[in-house]
């Protein structure tokens, strides 16, 4: 793969974009409390930077995606569950997000199926507002009618992105400061060193 074919977002560009998103979300919140639901593990670095850029009272909730292959009448089916009973409760006695402004934060939206499911679950508790913020939007791979309210970058690349919290296939690369598509963890590390030399 040539250098020209590797898509990248530098640390400086990411930082500027996240700050801009924070300002946009702050204006929309009008100073009200914002309940931020963060999907683990991919979104933790993006969420941490985004939350610090929001000028409003923030309460953070974490949910973890649990993908399971189950057998339904002889047919294999993949189910996505989310663990964190407190944040996802829909009990009538204590609806967690009733009347609140909620922001769901994820790293990447591709098919949109996972985010759509989670938004519907949160919506069951009747929040005042419910929005979605993602770092990377891949609209060409969407399977449902869902668009993020806020996104850092839109990309046509269907390759695996690594860095800034996103891991390569072998689990490494989350700590790289830059986002790289198609290059893997090693490529992300090389980009970081080369950019550093130019400064």
N, C-alpha and C positions, 0 to 999 in steps of 0.2 A: 504494500500500500504506500503510495507516495504521500509526501507531506501535504500536497495540495488537496488530497482527498480526505484528510482527517479534519473533521469539524471541531472547533474549539471555542470555548468562552473563557476568557482570562479572569483571574481573580479580581482585578480592578473592575472589569465590566460587570461581573456578577455583583460585586459590592454596590456599585452605582445603581444597578437595576433593583436590588433588594431594598435599598433606601427609598427609591422612587415608589415601589409598591407599598412600603410602610407609610409614606406620606399620603398615598391614595386611600389606603385603608383607614388611616387616622381621620381624614376628612369625612369619610362615609360613616364613621362611628359617632361623630358629633360629641366626643368626650364621654360617651356612655361606656359602661363595662362591656368588655368583649371576651366571650368564652372561646378559646382557641383549642380545637381538637386536632392533635398531631398524630399522624399515622407513623408508626415505627415499623421498620428501622430506617427506611430510606430518607425520611424527611427531617431527621433530627437536626442536622447542621443548618439546612435552609430555614427551618422553623425557628431555631435559636436566633439567627441573625434577623429574621423578619420580625419576631416579637420585640426585639430591642429597638427596631425602627418604628414601632407603633407608639404614637403618643396618645394613649388612653389606658385606663385600668384594664389589665389583662389577667384572666384566670386560665391556666393551661391544663388540659386533659390529654392523656395519652391512650391510644388504642393500638393494639398489635394485631396484624393480619394473620390469620391462621387458615391456610389452604389445605383442604383435605380431599382425597379421592375416595368417593363412597359408591357403593353398589345399590342402585335403585331398580329392583325387579330385573336383575340380570344385565342392566346397562350401567356402564361406568359413567360417573358424573362427578365433576369437580365442584366443590362448594367452598365459598369464602366466608369465614366467620371472623368476628372481631372479639378479642378478649379485653375486657375492662367493664365489668358489670355495672360499676358505679356510674361511669360516663355514659353508658349505652342503655341505662334502665328506661323502660317505658311504663313503669308502674304508676297507677293513678294516685298513689299516696305521695310519691315524690318524683314527679317528672323533672329530670335534671335540668333541662334547657327551656322550660316553659316560660314564654315571655322574654327570653334573652336574645341577644345578638350573638350568633355563633359563626365562627370561621373555621372551616375544615382546611387543614394544610397537608398537602401531599407533595412528593417530589416530582413525580411524573404521571401524566394522564395520557394513556394510549387508547385502549378500547373504551375506557370510561365506565366499564361494568362495575368494577370494584367501588369507585367513587360514587356512582349512582346508587348502589346498594346502601352504602354508608350514609349518604345524604338522606335517603328515604327513612332509614332507621332513626337518625337524629330528628328528622321532621315529624316523626310520630309524637314527640313530646311538645310539639307546637311552639317552636321558638319564634320570637318576633321577626328575626331575619336569619337567613342561612345562606352563606356564601362559600365559595371554593377558591382557594389559592394554590397554585402549583408552580414549581420551578420550571419544568419543561412541559410544553404542550405538543403532542404529536397528533394533530387533527386527522391526518390521512389514515390513521389506524382506528378511528372511532367506530364503535359498534352500537352506541346508544346516542340519543339526542341530548347530549350534555356538553356544555362549553364552560370552561372555568371563568369565574368573575374576575380573577386576577391571575396573570401568568408572567413568569420572568422572561422566558424565551419560547418562541414557537419554532419548531424544527421539522423538516421533512425527512431527516435521517431516521431510518429504522434500525440503525446499529445500536449496540449497547453503549450507553454513556457511563463513564466512570469519573470519579472525583467529586469533591464537594458533597460528601455523604453517600454517594452512589458507589456500589462495589462492583468490581469486575467479576467474571464468572467464578474465579477462585476465592472470592471474598475479600481480596485486598483492594486498595485504592481509595477507600472512603476518605482518607486524610489528605488526599491531593487537593491543592488549593484551586485548581482549574478544572473545568469540565471538558472531557474529551470523548468524542464519539468514534468508535471503531478502532481505537488504539490500545485499549486495555490499560491495566494499572501501570505497566512499565512505560507506556507512552505518556501517560499523565505525569509521571515523575520526571521524565525527560523534558516535557514542556515546562514544568515548574522551574527546573534548573536553567533552561535556556532563557526564559523570560527574566529570571533573576539576574543573569549575566548582563542583559541588555540595559538594565536600570542604572 
